[in-house]
Amino acid sequence: MRSIYWFRNDLRLKDNPSLNLALEKSDEILFVYIHDIANERECSWGFKKMGNHRKLFLSQGLDELNQHLGEYNHSVNIYIDDSVVVLEKLVKQYKIDTIFCESIKTFNENNQEALIRRMKINIVPYFHSALFFENQLPFGINELPDIYTNFRKAIEFNETKPDKPSSLPKKIFNIESIKDNELIKLDVQLNNYDKSSFPITDKNFMGGEKTGSCHLQKYFQSNNPATYKKTRNELIGQNFSTKFSPWLAMGFISARQIFSCLDKYETNVLKNESTYWIFFELLWRDYFRFIMIKYGKNLFCRNEPNIPKKNIKHNDDNFKLWTAGKTDNKFINAGMNELNRTGFLSNRMRQIVSSYLVNELSCDWKAGAAWFESQLVDFDAYSNQGNWSYIAGAGTDPRGGRFFNIEKQKNTYDPNSIYQNFWS
């Protein structure tokens, strides 16, 4: 069988179940990555969907993926175009029988798969970006709890364990490679990331499977897991949080790989509240994925799935001041300056600047979510939309929204204005 393996947000060779399936079923294979031109267009809020920071991190990872495949006498063919158009052309040109890919359960990606099927092209999507597979959950998707705590307790009560990370099949050494000899480089700019808590021009923080795996190993060889819960809300530095999210978002590493390292650490070194909290956060990530599968785009409407309908306010002038880091609040401006200059922001500051936009500047949360999508190196549609909808009181949040008192947050997390002055 002649196949395409379409890399999406799973830019790795190890622990990639959909890639393993493609290798198992195929006699010849064409490896493809498509940078969809939709990312280069302006979104409805007036800016590009993917800014330079994430594109640079992606470009680094694609270079590494191509080098990694080269070790097995393969290469990845890279295109910048409409994903469906490219795939249709390749299917016809190389008489492809099946397209294998990661399944991404978000609106645009689901549409891509639907369009491919309408062309009578056989496509086999495989959902594997979560810690758990859907069949491991102690309930069907339609019965998925609408409150995270209930989801977490059910997982813990059933003592559900993630699968161990899978190895790359040896078949990759001898499967015949179809090569289209297309390797388009993304147009990126090199900025100064020296001040960043995730400096993507530093060799230890660049995009790619090997770099991400190296960071993962180093993290669990350090003492940082033992203090994660105490330090995770700090605002500056490379060690206050795990920093796994950028590599996770593009699939350079998997949630199962993280859990495997965490499990070994708890078994051989230490198990405490901080190590549990790493698992807690991985579960949050899973929850946002599964709740999106349950509700789809309805999850992010103000009146869905269980919140009374409210009028959505939006002050575009305030929104532009917020994106530019020119509001009346210096602490908020510091956070937006860090985001705009580096593509990274601590989880605590993300919550603070989000609350400020929605609750104090009277802006539509979806505009803020779009700006984060444009700027963040670790943009993940499930987590980004899920967290923003929680702040705004949409989605499944039982509190109906999260209001952060900015002065209190500043006094708690930046009492001496170190962060504020650093990013002023």
N, C-alpha and C positions, 0 to 999 in steps of 0.2 A: 504493500500500500504506500502511495506517495502522499506525504502529509506536510502541512505547514504547522510549525509551532510558533504561535503568536504571543510573544512576551508582552505583558501588560504591566500590572503593578506587582510582578513577581520576578524581578531581574536577578535571579540566582539560579545556580545549578543544583545545589544541595537542598534537601527537604522541599522539593517542588513536585507534589503529587501529580499535577496535570502534565508536567514535562515528562515525568516517569511513565505515565500512561501513553503519551505520544511515542516515546522511545520503544515501549513494549509493543505497540500495535503497528509500527511503521517499518517499512523496508528502506525508504528514502525520506529524507526530511529537509525542509527549508526553514531555517530560523529567521524570524522576522521581528523587528520592533518598528512601530509606526508612531512618530510624533505627530499627533493629529493636528491639522491646521486650525482646528477650533481653539486650541491653546494660544494661538498667535493673534486671534481676533479679540476685539473688545467685548466684554460682557455687557449686560444691559445697564450696568452702573457706570460705564464709560472708561474702563481700563482693561488691560490684557488679563486673560484668565491665568496665565502663567508668567510671572515676572522672572527677572534675571537670576535671582538666588536659586530658585528651585531648578531652573533650566541648567545652571552650572553644575549643581549637584547631580542632576540626571545625566548630564554629558559625561561627567567623571565616571559614573557607574556604568554607562554604556561602553566606554573605552575599556573598563576593567572586564566587563562581561565578554566583549569580543576577544580580549586577550585570554580569558579563561577558556572560552570555547576553542581558541586556537591550540590549546594544549591537547585537544582531542581531534585536531585536524578539521575543525568546523569554524564557522564565523557567523556573526549575526548581521543580517542585511537591514540597514536602517533607512527609513523613508520619512519625508515630511510631506504629508498630504492627508486627504480624507481617508480614514482607516478602511472604510467599507470599499471605497473605490480601489485602493491598492490591493486589498485582498481578492476582490473579484478579478482584477487583472492577473494576479499571480496564479490564481486557481486555473484560469483559462490557459495562460502561457505555459505552465508546467504540468498541466493535466493532473491537478491535485485532487485527491479523493476526499480528504478530511482536514479540517482546521481544528487543532487542539489549542486550548487557551485556558487561562484562569477565568473563572466566572466572577464578575464584579456586579453586585446587586444594587447598582445605583442607576438613576434614570437614563442618563446619556449612554452609559455602557450597555444597559439592557436593550436600548433602542438599536445600538450597533449590532448586537447579536440577532435581534429580530429581523433587521434588514438583510443580514446575511442569509438567514433561513428563507426569507421570501424569494431570494435568488436561487433557491433549490440547491444551496451549497450545504454540505454536511458539516456541522460545527459541533464540537464536543466541549462545552465549558465545564469547568470543575472548580467549585467553590472551596478554597483552602486557605484563605488569608486569616482566618480566626484561629484562636488557640484550640477550640473544639470544632469537630465536624458536626453538621446538623443532626446526624443520626446518633450522636453521643448525648444530646440534650435529654433531660428527663421529662420532656413534654414536646408535643408537636409545635411547629411555628405558630399556628393559630392560637395555641394555648400559652404562648410565651407571656410571662408576667409583664404588666405594664409599669412595674416599679423595679428598679435595679436591685434593691435590697432583697426582694423576693426571688429574683433570678439568681442572685449570688447564693442565698441560703439554700435554694434547691440544688444547685451544683455541689455545694459543700455537704449537704445532707446525704446526697447520693454518692459522695466520695468519688465523683467522676474525675478520671485522670486523662490528661491529653495523651495522644499517641506520641511515641518517640519519633524524633526527626528521622526521615527516610534518607537513605544514601542514594547517590547518583548511580543508576544501573551501569554495569560494565558494557552493556550494548552500545553505549555512546562511542566506544572506541572503534566499532566496526560497522555501524550503520552508515549507509551511503549519504553523503551530504549533497543537497541541491544548493547551488550558489548562484545568486542573482548579481553578485558583485556590486551591490549598492550599499554605500557606507557614507551617508550624508552627515556631516558634522553640524551640530546645533550651533547657532550663532549666539555666543555668550560673551560677557564682559568680565574681566577679572577685577574685582574690587578689593579694597583693604578690609580684611576680616579680623585683624589682629585683636580688636577689642571684644569680639564676639564670644559668647559662651559656647558656641558651636562653630568654630572657624573653619569653613569648608575649603579654604585653600591650604590649611595645615594637613600634612600627609596622614595624620591620625584621624582626621574628620572628613575626609573626602568620600564621595559617593562610591559604592561598590561592595560586592559580596565579601571579598577578602578583607577589605578595610573594616567593614561592619563586624565581621566574625572576629577579627583581631580585637576590636574594641570590646566586644562581648566577653571574650576570654579574659582580657585584662581587668575588666570591671569585677568579675567574680573571683579574680585572684587578689583583689584588693580588699580593704576593710570597708569599702563604701556600702555594700549591701546591708551591713549590720547597723548602719545609721541612716538609712534611706528615709525613713518616716520623719526623722528629726530635721533633715536637711532639705527635703524635697521642695519646700516653699521658699527657699532662698532665691535671690534674684540675679546674682552675678557669680560666674565661675563655671569651670568645666566639670566639677566633681559633685555639685550639690544634688544632681538628679542622675538617672541612669544614662540619659542621652541616647536611648535606643530608638526614639521615635522617628528621626529622619531615615534611618536605614530600614525600619519597619514599614514606613509609609510607601516606599518604592519597592519593597519586597527584596531588598538586599539581604536581609535576615528574616527569619520567621518567628512568630510568637512561640511555636513549639520548641525552637532552638533556645529561646530565652528561658522557657520553663525548664528545659532539660538542664541547663546550667544552674538555674535557681535550685532545682531539686537536689543536684549534687552538692551545692553549697550548703543547703540545709542539712543534708545527710552527713557530710564530712567536716563541716566547719561550724556552723551556727544556724539555729532556727529561732527567730524572735519576731516581734511585732513588725519590725522594719522589713524583714524578708517576706513576711506575709503580705505586707502592703504592696510589694512589687507584683505579687500574684493578684491582689485586689485590683490593681490598675490594669493588668492584662484582662481581667474579667470585664472591667468597664468597657474596654476596647471591643471585646466580643459582644457585649450587650448592645452597643450601638450598631454593630453589624446585623445582629439577628432581629433587632426591633425594626431596622430598615427593611429587612426582608418581609417582615410581617405587615408593615403598613405602606411601604413604598413612599412615593412623594407626598402622600397625605400626612405623613408624620410631621412635616414641616409647615403645615398650614396652621394659622392661629386657632382655628376651631376644630382641629383634629389632633389626636383621635378622641380626646375626652376633656378638652378645655373649652369653656364657653366662648363664643365668637366675640372678638374685640376689634375695634377699629385700629388699623395699623398706621401709626404716625411716621412721618419721615421729613426731617429738616435737612435738605441737601447742603445748605451752607454749613451747618454744623458738622455734617458728615465729612465734607472736604477739609474743614479745620482739623478734625480728628485724624484723618488719613495723613495729613501733612505734619502732625505733631505741633499744631498751633492753637490748641484750645486755651482756655483760661486757667487750666490746671497743669502746673509744671511737672507733677509726678506722672500724670497721664501722658504728657508730651514726651517724657523720657522713655516710657514704654514704647510709644509709637516710633520714636527715633531709632530705638534699638531694632524694632521689627523692620523698619524700612531700610536700614543700613546693612542688616546682617541676615534677614530672613529667619531669625530665631527669637523666641521670647519664652521666658519661664512660664510654666503652667499658671502660677499665681498671678503674674502680670497679664496673662491672656484673660483670665477671669475678671480682673480689675478693669482693664480697658474696655472689655466687652460690656460689662455692667454700666460703665460710664456712658458709652455710646447709646445704649438702649434706654436706660433709666434717667439719665440726666441731660442728654442731648436730644432726646425724642427722635431717634432714628430707627429705621427698619433694621431689625437684626440680620435680615438676609443680605443687606448691603455690607454689613460688617463681616459676615461669613465670606462674602465674595472677595473682600479686601484681604482677608487672611488667606484665602485660596491663592490669590495672586502673589502674595509675599512669602508665605512660609515655605521653608525647605522641607518641612515634614507634613505638608498638607495631606490629609486623609479625608475623603469625602464623608465617610461614616462618622468619624470622631469630630470633625470640624462642624458639620451640620448638627450633630447630636449635642455637642457642648453649647453651641450658640442657641439652639432651641431651648435648652435648659435655662440659660440666662434669661431668655425672653419670655419664658412661661408658656411656650408652645410645646408640642410633643407630649411626652409622658411624665414630665416633672410633677410630682404630687404636691409641691409647694406653690405651683403656679408662677414660678419665676424666682430668680436669685438677685437680690439687691445687695451690692457691696458698698458700705460706707467708705468712701475714698480716703477721708481723713484718718479714719480708724485703721484702714489697711496700710496707709503710709506710716503711721506711728508704730504699727506692729512690725512691718517688714523693712522699713527704711527710715528708722527714727532719726538717724544722723544725716539723712539726705545723701548718703554715699552713692546709691544707685542713681538718684535724681541728678546729681552733679556729674556723674560719670557719663550720662547720656544727654546732658543738656546741650 
